[in-house]
Amino acid sequence: MADHPRPIPPDDALRAYIEKVLDLLHRDENTAPTPIELAAVAKELGLTAADRARLESTAADALARGLGFLEHGRPRDAVPELETAVALRPHDVQTLHALATARAGIALSEGDATEDAAARALVRRTLVLDPRHKDSFELLNRLDAGGRGRAGRKGPFGLPPGLLVGLVLLLVVAIVVVVVTMTRETPKPAPANAEPVDETLAEVPPPDPNALPTEEPENVPPQRLFPASIPPSMAVAGDGRVDATLGRDPAFAEKKLGFDLKAAWFNRFPERTYFNAWVLLKNDTGEDVTELKAETQFLDSGGKVLAARAHFVVIGINTALRPGDTAPVKVISEVPAATTAAQMRLVSLKTRPVNASAPAQPVALVWAVPRPADVEIELVERWAEVSENTSKGGFWHKVVFEVRNKSATPLRAFKLNVQRFDASDTMLQADAINVAWSHDVPLFAGETRVVSSLESTATPVKRYVVEVITATAGIEF
């Protein structure tokens, strides 16, 4: 297949870009590089339009591999993949949270304080981008609970390990003192006319600054820095949320692309301003859309462009949008404080005649969680293939799905799990796919969304099963 992930060569400009962005990320783990800084790095390295197109596909592949390692309990293997994804998507909440989860997994399983601190820093960055991110608060609670668990572990006789070590050391010191005292020369008796010694005035040795404490300090319960997870339409007063506008380039209508703005808002804080928007782009062209790129320009009150952010919506023929398909675009970007509005413009559009491929095949969904009331989801397979993995051995299995929300209720969170089986019906691999997530664009009523899964297995895949593992209906939680 043409889009197999391969190691990036050392002399590739994309590798240099990743390394420079990682340097910026490590400069301040609490703050992501600004779009202006990222644009400066790209300009310095002379990234071409093709290089920029590869950024998103490389990030998606790295994120998929990192999430795969996490699904199988291998957080250390997940970290380098997710670091690459974060370098290419430093403002993406899902990617940041995945890396935080991997580092937290190492911290909790190995008691690694460095990984604990790194995970907390990533969570703080995530909450700056999405102050209502429920999963980040839950991860903080897990880290706090893990710390308390380590502090509260008991050793023999029900004593904390630290106190037990201290008592053993004190016992050893006492034995040494007794032995040394017994081997000393017996002191001569005091003269008869010697004055009695007042033992109450004997010098008391100062406390040992290195002595172990006799009890653990009380753990301070975690403090909520932000409100619990609340969708933007329910934002509480005082959180900095301000209504915003997102205009559209006339080229969208000229090219027969539907433009459905679902929501747009500002999060204004004392030191930072973020612009957010949910947009659905619909293919009304009558042809397959094989490439779709857009750009959001952020404007001041006079219409001057202050900053811009590119969006690679559709790249590559394998994920082409057929007529009637919709593509969600989530806009979240730190913007200059003077920003008052934004406009999305069409950068490039490539189409082809509708591909005369085999008709889509219905796929039965297995609901591993209760199905929300009045929710009807239809899943079909556009195409699937198994091909040889020439770079690492084994086989690639790629499948492209259409997910159709046929109900009148939007799905705030919807996650699928693709389980792959070999000829002996042994499960080879499972891949979780976020169709819509709590901080992302919901799967709206009547919407058709295209998702794909690409995984490597040691033996060929003969069949697969798709489970629904998360389903939250409605905009509200």
C-alpha positions in Angstrom: 0.0 0.0 0.0 1.2 3.5 -0.7 0.6 4.9 2.8 2.5 2.3 4.8 4.3 4.1 7.7 8.1 3.9 7.3 10.9 5.3 9.4 11.7 8.9 8.5 15.2 9.1 7.0 17.8 11.1 9.1 18.2 13.7 6.3 14.4 14.2 5.9 13.2 17.8 6.6 10.2 16.3 8.4 12.6 14.6 11.0 14.3 17.9 11.5 11.0 19.6 12.0 10.0 17.0 14.6 13.3 17.4 16.5 13.0 21.2 16.6 9.4 21.2 17.8 10.3 18.6 20.5 13.0 21.1 21.6 10.4 23.8 21.9 8.1 21.5 23.9 10.9 20.5 26.3 11.7 24.2 26.7 8.5 24.6 28.7 6.5 21.5 29.3 3.5 23.6 30.5 3.1 25.6 27.3 2.9 24.4 23.7 4.8 26.3 20.9 2.7 29.0 19.4 1.5 28.7 15.7 3.9 31.6 14.9 6.8 29.6 16.3 5.8 26.5 14.4 5.5 28.5 11.2 8.9 29.9 11.8 10.4 26.4 12.2 8.7 25.3 8.9 10.0 28.3 7.1 13.5 27.9 8.5 13.6 24.3 7.2 12.1 25.2 3.9 9.2 22.7 4.2 7.3 22.4 0.9 3.6 22.0 0.4 4.2 18.2 0.1 6.1 18.2 3.3 3.3 20.0 5.1 0.8 17.4 3.8 3.0 14.6 5.2 2.9 16.2 8.6 -0.7 15.3 9.3 -0.5 11.8 7.8 2.7 11.1 9.8 1.1 12.4 13.0 -2.0 10.2 12.4 0.1 7.1 11.9 2.3 7.8 15.0 -0.9 8.4 17.1 -2.4 5.2 15.9 0.7 3.2 16.8 1.0 4.8 20.1 -2.7 4.2 21.0 -2.2 0.6 19.9 0.7 0.2 22.3 -1.4 1.7 25.1 -4.3 -0.7 24.3 -1.9 -3.6 24.9 -0.4 -2.3 28.1 3.0 -1.1 26.7 3.3 2.5 27.7 7.1 2.7 27.3 6.7 1.6 23.7 3.9 4.1 23.2 5.9 7.2 24.4 8.3 7.7 21.4 5.4 7.3 19.0 3.2 9.7 20.9 6.0 12.2 21.3 6.3 12.3 17.5 2.5 12.8 17.2 2.6 15.6 19.8 5.5 17.3 18.0 3.3 17.4 14.9 0.1 18.2 16.7 1.2 20.2 19.8 -2.3 21.8 20.1 -4.4 18.6 19.7 -6.0 17.6 23.0 -6.5 13.9 22.1 -2.8 13.5 21.2 -1.5 15.3 24.3 -3.8 13.3 26.5 -2.6 10.0 24.9 1.0 10.9 25.7 0.0 12.0 29.3 -1.7 8.6 29.7 1.4 6.7 28.5 3.7 8.6 30.9 1.2 8.2 33.8 1.1 4.4 33.1 4.8 4.2 33.5 4.7 6.4 36.7 1.9 4.2 38.2 3.4 0.8 37.3 7.0 1.6 38.1 6.8 4.4 40.7 8.8 6.7 38.4 8.6 10.2 39.8 10.1 11.8 36.6 7.3 10.2 34.5 4.7 11.3 37.1 5.9 15.0 36.8 6.0 14.7 33.0 2.4 13.3 32.9 1.1 16.1 35.1 2.8 18.8 32.9 1.1 17.3 29.9 -2.2 17.3 31.7 -1.8 21.0 32.5 -1.1 21.8 28.9 -4.2 19.8 27.9 -6.4 21.7 30.3 -5.1 25.0 29.0 -6.4 24.0 25.6 -9.6 22.4 26.9 -10.4 23.5 30.5 -13.4 21.1 30.6 -11.5 18.0 29.5 -13.0 15.3 31.7 -10.4 12.6 30.9 -7.6 14.8 32.1 -9.2 15.4 35.5 -9.7 11.6 35.8 -6.0 11.0 34.9 -4.9 13.5 37.6 -7.1 11.7 40.1 -5.5 8.4 39.1 -2.0 9.9 39.6 -3.0 11.3 43.0 -4.5 8.0 44.1 -1.4 6.1 42.9 0.8 8.5 45.0 -1.3 7.9 48.1 -1.2 4.2 47.5 2.6 4.1 47.4 2.7 6.3 50.5 0.3 4.1 52.3 1.8 0.7 51.6 2.6 -1.4 54.7 5.6 -3.6 55.4 5.9 -6.4 58.0 4.0 -5.9 61.2 1.7 -3.4 59.4 4.4 -0.7 59.5 5.1 1.7 56.6 8.3 0.7 54.8 10.0 4.0 55.6 9.3 3.6 59.3 10.4 0.0 59.3 13.7 0.9 57.8 14.2 3.7 60.4 13.5 1.3 63.3 16.0 -1.2 61.9 18.7 1.5 61.6 18.0 2.6 65.1 18.3 -0.9 66.4 21.6 -1.4 64.7 22.9 1.8 66.1 21.8 0.8 69.6 23.6 -2.6 69.4 26.8 -0.9 68.2 26.6 1.6 71.1 26.1 -1.2 73.7 29.0 -3.2 72.3 31.3 -0.2 72.2 30.3 0.7 75.8 30.9 -2.8 77.1 34.4 -3.0 75.5 35.6 0.3 77.0 37.8 0.3 80.1 35.6 0.4 83.3 35.7 4.0 84.6 37.4 4.7 87.9 35.1 5.4 90.9 34.7 9.0 91.6 36.6 10.5 94.5 34.8 10.6 97.8 34.8 14.4 97.9 33.5 14.7 94.4 30.3 16.8 94.0 27.2 14.9 92.9 26.3 15.3 89.2 22.8 16.7 88.5 21.8 14.4 85.6 18.9 16.7 84.7 21.4 19.2 83.4 23.1 16.7 81.1 23.5 18.0 77.6 20.7 16.8 75.2 22.0 16.0 71.7 20.5 18.1 68.9 17.9 16.3 66.7 19.3 14.5 63.7 18.2 16.4 60.6 18.4 13.2 58.6 16.2 11.1 60.9 13.3 9.4 59.3 9.9 10.7 60.2 7.7 8.6 62.5 4.6 9.2 60.5 3.6 10.2 57.0 2.2 13.7 56.5 -1.5 14.0 55.5 -2.1 13.9 51.8 -3.7 17.1 50.5 -6.7 16.2 48.4 -6.5 17.4 44.8 -8.0 20.8 44.0 -10.1 21.3 40.9 -8.6 24.2 39.0 -11.5 24.3 36.5 -15.1 23.3 36.5 -16.0 19.7 35.6 -16.3 18.8 32.0 -19.0 21.0 30.4 -19.7 21.2 26.7 -19.3 24.8 25.3 -23.0 25.3 24.9 -23.3 24.8 28.7 -20.2 26.8 29.8 -20.5 28.4 33.2 -20.1 32.1 33.7 -16.7 33.4 34.4 -14.7 30.7 32.4 -13.6 33.2 29.8 -16.0 31.9 27.1 -17.1 34.5 24.6 -19.2 34.0 21.4 -17.3 34.3 18.2 -18.0 34.4 14.5 -16.4 32.2 11.7 -17.1 33.4 8.2 -16.5 31.3 5.1 -14.7 31.9 1.8 -17.1 32.2 -1.2 -15.0 29.5 -2.8 -16.7 26.8 -0.7 -20.0 27.5 -2.4 -18.4 27.9 -5.8 -16.8 24.5 -5.5 -20.0 23.0 -4.3 -18.8 22.3 -0.8 -21.3 22.5 2.0 -20.2 24.6 5.0 -22.1 24.0 8.3 -20.9 26.0 11.2 -22.1 24.2 14.4 -20.4 26.5 17.1 -17.7 29.1 17.5 -16.4 30.7 20.6 -13.5 32.3 22.3 -11.8 31.3 25.6 -10.3 34.5 26.9 -7.9 34.3 29.8 -5.7 37.0 31.3 -2.6 35.9 29.4 -4.0 33.8 26.5 -6.8 33.8 24.0 -8.1 30.7 22.2 -10.4 30.5 19.2 -12.6 27.4 18.9 -15.1 26.2 16.2 -16.9 23.1 15.1 -17.4 22.9 11.3 -18.8 20.2 9.0 -17.7 20.3 5.4 -20.0 18.3 3.0 -19.2 17.0 -0.4 -21.8 18.3 -2.7 -19.6 18.2 -5.8 -21.0 15.0 -7.4 -17.4 13.6 -7.5 -15.1 11.9 -5.0 -13.0 14.5 -3.1 -9.4 13.1 -2.8 -7.8 16.2 -1.4 -9.3 19.0 0.7 -7.2 21.7 2.5 -8.5 24.7 4.3 -7.1 27.6 6.4 -8.6 29.6 9.2 -7.5 33.2 9.3 -7.9 35.2 12.5 -8.8 38.8 12.1 -8.9 42.0 14.1 -11.8 44.5 14.2 -10.5 46.1 11.0 -10.4 42.8 9.1 -6.6 42.5 9.2 -5.3 39.0 9.2 -3.3 38.5 12.5 -2.6 34.8 12.2 -3.6 31.6 10.3 -3.9 27.9 10.8 -3.9 25.2 8.1 -6.3 22.2 8.1 -5.5 19.1 6.1 -9.1 17.7 5.9 -8.7 15.0 3.3 -5.4 13.6 2.0 -5.0 10.6 -0.2 -7.4 8.6 -2.3 -8.0 5.8 0.3 -10.0 8.2 2.5 -11.8 10.1 -0.3 -15.1 11.8 0.5 -17.9 10.4 -1.6 -20.8 12.6 -2.6 -22.9 13.3 0.5 -20.1 12.6 3.0 -19.2 15.1 5.7 -15.8 15.9 7.1 -15.6 17.4 10.6 -13.1 20.2 11.2 -12.2 21.2 14.7 -10.5 24.6 15.0 -8.7 25.3 18.2 -5.8 27.8 18.2 -4.1 30.3 20.4 -4.7 33.7 18.8 -3.5 37.3 19.3 -5.6 39.0 22.0 -6.8 41.5 19.3 -8.6 38.8 17.4 -12.4 39.5 17.1 -13.4 37.1 14.3 -12.2 34.4 11.9 -12.7 33.3 8.4 -12.1 29.8 6.9 -10.9 29.8 3.3 -10.4 27.0 0.8 -6.8 26.4 0.0 -7.0 23.4 -2.4 -9.6 20.9 -3.7 -9.0 17.8 -5.9 -11.7 15.6 -7.2 -12.1 12.5 -9.5 -15.0 10.8 -11.0 -16.9 8.6 -8.6 -14.9 5.5 -8.1 -16.7 2.5 -9.4 -15.7 0.3 -6.5 -17.6 -2.6 -5.0 -20.7 -1.5 -3.1 -20.4 -0.8 0.6 -20.9 -3.9 2.8 -23.0 -3.6 6.0 -21.1 -4.4 9.2 -22.9 -5.7 12.3 -22.1 -3.7 15.4 -21.5 -5.4 18.7 -22.6 -3.1 21.6 -20.2 -3.6 24.5 -21.9 -0.7 26.3 -25.6 0.0 26.6 -27.0 1.6 23.5 -28.4 5.1 24.3 -32.1 5.5 23.8 -33.4 6.4 20.3 -29.9 6.1 18.8 -29.6 4.3 15.5 -26.1 3.9 14.0 -25.4 2.2 10.6 -21.8 1.0 9.9 -20.7 -0.1 6.4 -17.3 -1.2 5.0 -16.2 0.8 2.0 -13.3 -1.5 1.4 -10.7 -3.6 3.2 -7.5 -5.2 2.1 -4.6 -7.3 3.5 -1.2 -6.7 2.0 2.4 -7.7 2.9 4.4 -5.5 5.2 7.6 -5.2 3.2 9.4 -3.0 5.7 9.0 -4.9 8.9 7.5 -8.3 7.9 4.0 -9.6 8.6 0.9 -8.1 7.0 -1.0 -4.8 6.9 -4.7 -4.8 7.3 -6.6 -1.6 6.3 -10.3 -1.1 6.4 -12.3 2.1 5.7 -15.8 2.5 7.3 -18.7 4.8 6.9 -20.4 5.7 10.2 -23.9 7.0 9.7 -25.9 8.6 12.5 -29.5 7.8 11.4 -31.1 9.0 14.6 -32.2 12.5 15.6 -29.8 12.7 18.5 -26.1 13.8 18.2 -23.5 11.5 19.7 -21.1 13.5 21.9 -18.7 10.5 22.3 -18.6 7.5 20.0 -15.7 5.0 20.0 -15.3 1.7 18.0 -13.0 -1.2 18.7 -11.9 -3.3 15.6 -10.9 -6.8 16.6 -8.9 -8.8 14.0 -8.8 -12.6 13.8 -6.6 -15.0 11.8 -7.6 -18.3 10.1 -7.7 -20.2 13.4 -10.0 -17.5 14.8 -7.3 -16.3 17.2 -7.6 -12.6 17.9 -4.4 -10.9 16.5 -5.0 -7.3 17.4 -7.6 -4.7 18.5 -7.7 -1.1 17.4 -9.7 1.6 19.1 -11.1 4.3 16.8 -12.5 7.6 18.0 -15.3 8.6 15.7 -16.3 11.4 18.0 -14.9 12.3 21.4 -15.9 14.5 24.3 -13.7 17.4 23.3 -14.1 16.9 19.5 -16.8 17.5 17.0 -19.9 15.4 17.9 -21.4 13.0 15.4 -24.4 15.0 14.5 -27.8 13.7 13.5 -27.9 12.6 9.9 -24.1 12.9 9.5 -22.0 10.3 7.6 -18.4 10.2 8.8 -15.5 8.3 7.2 -13.0 6.6 9.5 -10.2 4.1 8.8 -8.0 1.7 10.6 -4.5 0.5 9.6 -2.7 -2.1 11.7 0.2 -4.6 11.3 -0.2 -8.2 12.2 2.1 -11.2 12.2 -0.3 -13.4 10.2 -3.0 -12.4 7.7 -6.3 -11.2 9.0 -9.3 -13.4 7.9 -12.1 -11.6 9.6 -12.8 -8.7 12.0 -15.5 -7.7 14.5 -16.4 -4.1 15.4 -17.5 -3.3 18.9 -19.0 -0.1 20.3 -17.1 0.6 23.4 -18.2 4.2 24.1 -21.5 5.9 23.3 -22.7 9.1 24.9 -25.8 10.7 23.3 -26.6 14.3 23.2 -24.5 17.4 23.6 -24.8 17.4 27.3 -23.2 14.8 29.5 
